[in-house]
Amino acid sequence: MKNISIFLFVFTVCMIDNVYGVNLLKGEKSTLYFRNGLSYKKWLKVHCKSGNDDMGTHYLKPGGIDYQFSVYDNVFGGTLIWCTLSKGPDYKVSSRFDAYKQNNDNPNGISYNYIAKDDGIYHSNHVEFKLHKKFDWNRIY
């Protein structure tokens, strides 16, 4: 009887997701945007990961379109996305940082904007609209 109850619960959750587009096991959706603001036609390399997913490596050309992706918070907490942005010859100058960290007590907004400039990585979100420098570049040897 217990196995049937568990099956019916899981089946119901799946049906709600498929029919209504609502997933009871997903939390709030947040979108991360990355823009190449480097000078002199420099390309930007973006590589983001979480504990479960690798979003792949993306190359942003100067003045090109932004790279973006969305994540859903884990209903149990702990969603973390870290990214490495790289520039320069052979992309040996980089910055690795936590781009998104779930915080249920103090939500940071649904949009995270990162702009790579020559002197560092700048950030804004829907809570803090003003763009401010958040990370420096580091040389990889």
Accessible surface in RSA format (square Angstrom, percent):
REM  Atomic radii and reference values for relative SASA: ProtOr
REM  Chains: A
REM  Algorithm: Lee & Richards
REM  Probe-radius: 1.40
REM  Slices: 20
REM RES _ NUM      All-atoms   Total-Side   Main-Chain    Non-polar    All polar
REM                ABS   REL    ABS   REL    ABS   REL    ABS   REL    ABS   REL
RES MET A   1   183.67  95.1 143.15  94.7  40.52  96.5 124.63 106.0  59.04  78.2
RES LYS A   2   158.82  77.5 148.69  91.2  10.14  24.1  97.69  87.9  61.14  65.1
RES ASN A   3   120.44  83.1 113.77 109.9   6.67  16.0  30.46  73.3  89.97  87.0
RES ILE A   4   102.51  58.3 101.05  75.3   1.46   3.5 102.51  73.8   0.00   0.0
RES SER A   5    59.12  50.0  50.49  67.4   8.62  19.9  33.16  70.6  25.96  36.4
RES ILE A   6    93.73  53.3  91.04  67.8   2.69   6.5  93.70  67.5   0.03   0.1
RES PHE A   7   127.87  64.0 122.91  76.1   4.97  12.9 127.59  77.4   0.28   0.8
RES LEU A   8    95.20  53.0  94.86  67.9   0.34   0.8  95.19  66.8   0.01   0.0
RES PHE A   9   129.96  65.0 123.83  76.7   6.14  16.0 129.27  78.4   0.70   2.0
RES VAL A  10    79.18  52.1  78.20  70.8   0.98   2.4  79.18  68.8   0.00   0.0
RES PHE A  11   102.08  51.1  98.03  60.7   4.05  10.5 101.83  61.7   0.25   0.7
RES THR A  12    68.76  48.9  66.84  67.8   1.92   4.6  47.70  64.1  21.06  31.8
RES VAL A  13    11.08   7.3  11.08  10.0   0.00   0.0  11.08   9.6   0.00   0.0
RES CYS A  14    62.81  47.5  58.93  65.7   3.88   9.1  18.76  47.5  44.06  47.5
RES MET A  15    81.31  42.1  80.92  53.6   0.39   0.9  64.91  55.2  16.40  21.7
RES ILE A  16    50.54  28.8  49.73  37.1   0.80   1.9  50.50  36.4   0.04   0.1
RES ASP A  17    48.26  33.8  43.59  43.4   4.67  11.0   2.49   5.9  45.77  45.6
RES ASN A  18   117.12  80.8  83.37  80.6  33.75  81.3  23.37  56.2  93.75  90.6
RES VAL A  19    94.24  62.0  62.73  56.8  31.51  75.9  68.06  59.1  26.18  71.0
RES TYR A  20   162.05  75.7 134.06  76.3  27.99  72.8  94.57  71.1  67.47  83.2
RES GLY A  21    62.88  77.5   0.00   N/A  62.88  77.5  30.30  83.1  32.58  73.0
RES VAL A  22    78.02  51.3  74.63  67.6   3.39   8.2  78.00  67.8   0.02   0.1
RES ASN A  23    38.44  26.5  25.98  25.1  12.45  30.0   3.75   9.0  34.68  33.5
RES LEU A  24    96.16  53.6  75.19  53.8  20.97  52.7  79.44  55.8  16.72  45.0
RES LEU A  25   105.53  58.8  93.98  67.2  11.55  29.0  93.98  66.0  11.55  31.1
RES LYS A  26    96.83  47.2  81.43  50.0  15.40  36.7  42.34  38.1  54.49  58.0
RES GLY A  27    25.25  31.1   0.00   N/A  25.25  31.1  16.59  45.5   8.65  19.4
RES GLU A  28    93.41  53.6  78.47  59.4  14.95  35.6  42.61  82.4  50.81  41.5
RES LYS A  29   101.64  49.6  93.20  57.2   8.44  20.1  39.83  35.8  61.81  65.8
RES SER A  30     3.37   2.8   2.92   3.9   0.45   1.0   0.48   1.0   2.89   4.0
RES THR A  31    18.70  13.3  18.70  19.0   0.00   0.0   5.40   7.3  13.29  20.1
RES LEU A  32     0.00   0.0   0.00   0.0   0.00   0.0   0.00   0.0   0.00   0.0
RES TYR A  33    68.29  31.9  68.17  38.8   0.11   0.3  33.08  24.9  35.20  43.4
RES PHE A  34     0.25   0.1   0.17   0.1   0.08   0.2   0.25   0.2   0.00   0.0
RES ARG A  35   118.25  49.7 117.60  59.9   0.65   1.5  29.01  39.7  89.24  54.1
RES ASN A  36    14.74  10.2   1.91   1.8  12.83  30.9   1.91   4.6  12.83  12.4
RES GLY A  37    36.35  44.8   0.00   N/A  36.35  44.8  18.13  49.8  18.22  40.8
RES LEU A  38    12.70   7.1   0.00   0.0  12.70  31.9   0.00   0.0  12.69  34.2
RES SER A  39    38.75  32.7  29.92  39.9   8.82  20.3  38.21  81.4   0.54   0.8
RES TYR A  40   191.13  89.2 157.68  89.7  33.45  87.0 120.58  90.6  70.55  87.0
RES LYS A  41   176.47  86.1 160.34  98.4  16.12  38.4 103.41  93.1  73.05  77.8
RES LYS A  42    70.97  34.6  64.97  39.9   6.00  14.3  44.06  39.7  26.91  28.7
RES TRP A  43   117.07  47.0 111.15  53.8   5.93  13.9  88.75  47.3  28.32  45.9
RES LEU A  44     0.00   0.0   0.00   0.0   0.00   0.0   0.00   0.0   0.00   0.0
RES LYS A  45    57.61  28.1  57.61  35.4   0.00   0.0  10.85   9.8  46.77  49.8
RES VAL A  46     0.02   0.0   0.02   0.0   0.00   0.0   0.02   0.0   0.00   0.0
RES HIS A  47    48.14  26.3  44.22  30.7   3.91  10.0  23.05  23.8  25.09  29.2
RES CYS A  48     0.29   0.2   0.00   0.0   0.29   0.7   0.02   0.0   0.27   0.3
RES LYS A  49    77.92  38.0  77.87  47.8   0.04   0.1  22.07  19.9  55.85  59.5
RES SER A  50    20.46  17.3  12.31  16.4   8.15  18.8   8.79  18.7  11.66  16.3
RES GLY A  51    72.97  90.0   0.00   N/A  72.97  90.0  34.51  94.7  38.46  86.1
RES ASN A  52   143.80  99.2 108.40 104.8  35.39  85.2  27.14  65.3 116.66 112.8
RES ASP A  53    87.87  61.5  79.70  79.3   8.16  19.3  19.11  45.0  68.76  68.6
RES ASP A  54    85.94  60.2  55.73  55.5  30.20  71.4  31.13  73.3  54.80  54.7
RES MET A  55    41.99  21.7  21.13  14.0  20.87  49.7  30.15  25.6  11.84  15.7
RES GLY A  56    28.40  35.0   0.00   N/A  28.40  35.0  28.26  77.6   0.14   0.3
RES THR A  57    58.22  41.4  31.92  32.4  26.31  62.7  16.63  22.3  41.59  62.9
RES HIS A  58    61.39  33.5  57.18  39.7   4.20  10.8  42.73  44.0  18.65  21.7
RES TYR A  59   112.81  52.7  88.89  50.6  23.91  62.2  60.75  45.7  52.06  64.2
RES LEU A  60    13.87   7.7  12.12   8.7   1.75   4.4  13.87   9.7   0.00   0.0
RES LYS A  61   115.81  56.5 112.68  69.1   3.13   7.4  55.84  50.3  59.97  63.9
RES PRO A  62    40.17  29.3  22.35  20.4  17.82  64.8  23.19  19.1  16.97 105.5
RES GLY A  63    81.66 100.7   0.00   N/A  81.66 100.7  43.34 118.9  38.32  85.8
RES GLY A  64    26.17  32.3   0.00   N/A  26.17  32.3   9.13  25.0  17.04  38.2
RES ILE A  65   159.38  90.7 147.33 109.8  12.04  29.0 153.13 110.3   6.25  17.0
RES ASP A  66    46.17  32.3  27.19  27.1  18.98  44.9  10.52  24.8  35.65  35.6
RES TYR A  67    28.52  13.3  24.20  13.8   4.32  11.2  25.20  18.9   3.32   4.1
RES GLN A  68   101.30  56.6  85.99  62.8  15.32  36.5  18.88  40.2  82.42  62.5
RES PHE A  69    28.35  14.2  19.90  12.3   8.45  22.0  28.35  17.2   0.00   0.0
RES SER A  70    49.84  42.1  22.66  30.2  27.18  62.6  12.50  26.6  37.35  52.3
RES VAL A  71    14.26   9.4   9.81   8.9   4.44  10.7  14.17  12.3   0.09   0.2
RES TYR A  72    97.10  45.3  79.59  45.3  17.51  45.6  49.08  36.9  48.02  59.2
RES ASP A  73    17.79  12.5  16.07  16.0   1.72   4.1   2.92   6.9  14.87  14.8
RES ASN A  74    68.18  47.0  60.07  58.0   8.12  19.5  17.44  42.0  50.74  49.0
RES VAL A  75    64.79  42.6  33.37  30.2  31.43  75.7  39.94  34.7  24.85  67.4
RES PHE A  76   178.80  89.5 141.54  87.7  37.27  97.0 148.74  90.2  30.06  86.0
RES GLY A  77    22.50  27.7   0.00   N/A  22.50  27.7  12.01  33.0  10.49  23.5
RES GLY A  78    68.94  85.0   0.00   N/A  68.94  85.0  39.24 107.7  29.70  66.5
RES THR A  79    20.59  14.6  12.86  13.0   7.73  18.4  17.91  24.1   2.68   4.1
RES LEU A  80    58.57  32.6  54.35  38.9   4.21  10.6  54.35  38.2   4.21  11.3
RES ILE A  81     2.79   1.6   2.79   2.1   0.00   0.0   2.79   2.0   0.00   0.0
RES TRP A  82    60.05  24.1  59.85  29.0   0.20   0.5  51.26  27.3   8.79  14.3
RES CYS A  83     0.10   0.1   0.00   0.0   0.10   0.2   0.10   0.3   0.00   0.0
RES THR A  84    41.06  29.2  40.22  40.8   0.85   2.0  26.62  35.8  14.44  21.8
RES LEU A  85     0.67   0.4   0.67   0.5   0.00   0.0   0.67   0.5   0.00   0.0
RES SER A  86     6.40   5.4   6.40   8.5   0.00   0.0   0.09   0.2   6.31   8.8
RES LYS A  87    22.78  11.1  22.78  14.0   0.00   0.0   9.40   8.5  13.38  14.3
RES GLY A  88    25.26  31.2   0.00   N/A  25.26  31.2  16.32  44.8   8.94  20.0
RES PRO A  89   119.44  87.0 103.56  94.4  15.88  57.7 115.69  95.5   3.74  23.3
RES ASP A  90   117.51  82.3  86.99  86.6  30.52  72.2  20.24  47.6  97.27  97.0
RES TYR A  91    58.11  27.1  50.72  28.9   7.39  19.2  36.13  27.1  21.99  27.1
RES LYS A  92   101.73  49.6 100.92  61.9   0.81   1.9  48.53  43.7  53.20  56.7
RES VAL A  93    27.64  18.2  27.64  25.0   0.00   0.0  27.64  24.0   0.00   0.0
RES SER A  94     8.83   7.5   8.60  11.5   0.23   0.5   0.00   0.0   8.83  12.4
RES SER A  95     3.38   2.9   2.79   3.7   0.59   1.4   0.59   1.3   2.79   3.9
RES ARG A  96   151.23  63.5 124.54  63.5  26.69  63.5  48.66  66.5 102.56  62.2
RES PHE A  97     8.93   4.5   1.15   0.7   7.78  20.2   8.93   5.4   0.00   0.0
RES ASP A  98    72.34  50.7  54.97  54.7  17.36  41.1  14.74  34.7  57.59  57.4
RES ALA A  99     2.79   2.6   0.00   0.0   2.79   6.3   0.13   0.2   2.66   7.0
RES TYR A 100    11.18   5.2   8.44   4.8   2.74   7.1   4.14   3.1   7.04   8.7
RES LYS A 101   136.12  66.4 130.02  79.8   6.11  14.5  74.44  67.0  61.68  65.7
RES GLN A 102    21.72  12.1   4.92   3.6  16.80  40.0   2.22   4.7  19.50  14.8
RES ASN A 103    66.06  45.6  53.19  51.4  12.87  31.0  14.15  34.1  51.91  50.2
RES ASN A 104   104.22  71.9  74.14  71.6  30.08  72.4  34.76  83.7  69.46  67.1
RES ASP A 105   143.67 100.6 109.44 108.9  34.23  80.9  34.85  82.0 108.83 108.5
RES ASN A 106    92.79  64.0  91.76  88.7   1.02   2.5  17.47  42.1  75.31  72.8
RES PRO A 107    85.95  62.6  74.02  67.5  11.93  43.4  78.16  64.5   7.79  48.4
RES ASN A 108    51.61  35.6  47.58  46.0   4.03   9.7   3.58   8.6  48.03  46.4
RES GLY A 109    17.32  21.4   0.00   N/A  17.32  21.4  12.46  34.2   4.87  10.9
RES ILE A 110    93.57  53.2  90.45  67.4   3.12   7.5  90.45  65.1   3.12   8.5
RES SER A 111    11.02   9.3  11.02  14.7   0.00   0.0   5.64  12.0   5.38   7.5
RES TYR A 112    10.09   4.7  10.09   5.7   0.00   0.0   7.34   5.5   2.76   3.4
RES ASN A 113    44.70  30.8  44.70  43.2   0.00   0.0  13.14  31.6  31.57  30.5
RES TYR A 114     4.36   2.0   2.63   1.5   1.73   4.5   0.00   0.0   4.36   5.4
RES ILE A 115    30.60  17.4  30.60  22.8   0.00   0.0  30.60  22.0   0.00   0.0
RES ALA A 116     0.12   0.1   0.00   0.0   0.12   0.3   0.00   0.0   0.12   0.3
RES LYS A 117    74.65  36.4  74.65  45.8   0.00   0.0  32.52  29.3  42.12  44.9
RES ASP A 118    59.62  41.8  46.89  46.7  12.73  30.1  29.77  70.1  29.85  29.8
RES ASP A 119    77.54  54.3  63.15  62.9  14.39  34.0  44.27 104.2  33.26  33.2
RES GLY A 120     0.00   0.0   0.00   N/A   0.00   0.0   0.00   0.0   0.00   0.0
RES ILE A 121     0.00   0.0   0.00   0.0   0.00   0.0   0.00   0.0   0.00   0.0
RES TYR A 122    36.49  17.0  36.49  20.8   0.00   0.0  19.10  14.4  17.39  21.4
RES HIS A 123     6.89   3.8   6.89   4.8   0.00   0.0   5.62   5.8   1.26   1.5
RES SER A 124    11.32   9.6  11.32  15.1   0.00   0.0   0.46   1.0  10.86  15.2
RES ASN A 125    11.22   7.7   7.77   7.5   3.45   8.3   1.32   3.2   9.90   9.6
RES HIS A 126    91.55  50.0  80.85  56.2  10.70  27.4  59.49  61.3  32.06  37.3
RES VAL A 127    95.50  62.8  69.71  63.1  25.80  62.2  74.27  64.5  21.24  57.6
RES GLU A 128    93.20  53.5  87.23  66.0   5.98  14.2  34.22  66.2  58.99  48.2
RES PHE A 129   154.94  77.5 133.42  82.6  21.52  56.0 134.79  81.7  20.15  57.7
RES LYS A 130   168.67  82.3 157.03  96.3  11.64  27.7 109.14  98.2  59.53  63.4
RES LEU A 131    61.23  34.1  44.39  31.8  16.84  42.3  44.39  31.2  16.84  45.3
RES HIS A 132    65.73  35.9  61.82  43.0   3.91  10.0  48.95  50.5  16.78  19.5
RES LYS A 133    89.94  43.9  65.30  40.1  24.64  58.7  37.82  34.0  52.11  55.5
RES LYS A 134   101.92  49.7  74.33  45.6  27.59  65.7  40.42  36.4  61.50  65.5
RES PHE A 135    46.17  23.1  40.88  25.3   5.29  13.8  46.06  27.9   0.11   0.3
RES ASP A 136    86.46  60.6  78.56  78.2   7.90  18.7  24.90  58.6  61.55  61.4
RES TRP A 137    34.83  14.0  13.51   6.5  21.31  50.0  13.60   7.3  21.23  34.4
RES ASN A 138    90.45  62.4  85.59  82.7   4.86  11.7  28.97  69.7  61.48  59.4
RES ARG A 139   134.84  56.6 112.10  57.1  22.74  54.1  31.54  43.1 103.30  62.6
RES ILE A 140    89.56  51.0  82.91  61.8   6.65  16.0  86.95  62.6   2.61   7.1
RES TYR A 141   221.01 103.2 154.64  88.0  66.37 172.7 149.10 112.0  71.91  88.6
END  Absolute sums over single chains surface
CHAIN  1 A     9374.4       7597.8       1776.6       5401.3       3973.0
END  Absolute sums over all chains
TOTAL          9374.4       7597.8       1776.6       5401.3       3973.0
